[in-house]
């Protein structure tokens, strides 16, 4: 039994297929360019949107995430441990501000989200 997949396309259908492929290729190209241009501003906006006024309750290894360090806040939020918090730290960050203030015993530690993101290679 032979498979006969000899599809014959005339010139007008071939032109239409090429035009459709070029159209979708242009859409894909413009989408990639848009994402490259706006990705850094989106990352900055996501860092600025965070509004947090809470206390660190627990630091634990998350077994569901390959035992990576996680922090549990008093408001019930569990997040990846991206800054060396200690149990009992009070954390305060206003929306629109890039600096998070950590109150630990008698000291105030400033954690600048933009500087940390640049160190980690997330921002330029």
N, C-alpha and C positions, 0 to 999 in steps of 0.2 A: 504494500500500500504506500503510495507516494503522497507526500505533502506538497501541494502545489500552491505556493503563496506568491505567485507572479501577479502583483497588483500593478496595473498600468494607470499612470496619471498623465492627463493631458496638460498642456502648457498653462492654461488659465487656472486649473486647480493647483498646479505647482506654485504659481505666483501667490495665490491666496494662502497656501500653507506657509510659504516663506514670510509673507507679510505678518501673519499671526505669530510666527516664531520670533520675528524681529520685535513685534509689539510687546510680547511677554518678556523678552530679553531686556528691553528698555525699562519696563516696569521693575524688573528684578534689579537692574543696575541702579536706578534711581532710589530704590528702597535701601540698598546697601549704602549708597552715598549718604542718604538722609540719616541712617542709623549711626554711621561713623561720625558725622558732624555733630549730632545731637546726643551722643551717648554720654559724654562727659557732663554736659549740663543736666541730664537726667540723673546721673549719679549724685551730683551736687544737690539737686533738689530733693532727692530721697534722703540724703543725710540731714538736710535742713528741716525737713518735715517732722523729724522725730521730736516728740514732746514727752519728757520723762521726769517725774518727780516721785522717787521711790527709794526703797532700801533693799540692799542685797541680803537675801535670806539664806541662800544655799549655793554652793559651788560643787558640781558633781560631774562625773563622767557619764555621758549619755550612751547607753548600751546600744540603742537603735542607730546611732551615728558613729559607729566604730570607736566608741569610748572617747570621743572628743569632749573637751571641757565645756560645760554649759553653766550658765548662771541663772538662778531663780530669784526673781524680784518679789517684793511684798505685794505688788498688785496682781500677781498670778502669771506674769509673763516669763517664759523661759526662752533664753537666747543663747547663741553661740558665744563663748567667752573670748571676746576679741580684745579685751583690755584687762590687765591684772587686778581685777576687783578683789576685795577681801570681804569676808562675812561681816556684816554690820556697817558697811559703807552706805552713806546716804548719797544718792545720785540725783542731780538736778540739771535738766537741760530744757530750755525754752524752745519752742518752735521758731525757726528762723535764725537761730543762733548756732554757730558751728562749734562752740565750746561747751563741753559738758563739765560741770563742777562736781568733784567727788569730795565729800566731807568725811575725813577719816581721823577720828580722835580729835586732836587739836590742830590739824592741818587741813588746808584746802588744796586739792590737786586739780589742775586744769588739764583736760583731755581735749585737744583740738582735733575734731573729726577729719578735717581736711588734711592736716599734717599726717595723721595716721593712715589715711587712704593713700597719700602720696608715698609713704614708706612701704606700703603693701603693694604698690604698683597699680592701684585702682584709678588714680587720678594722675594727671601730668603735672 
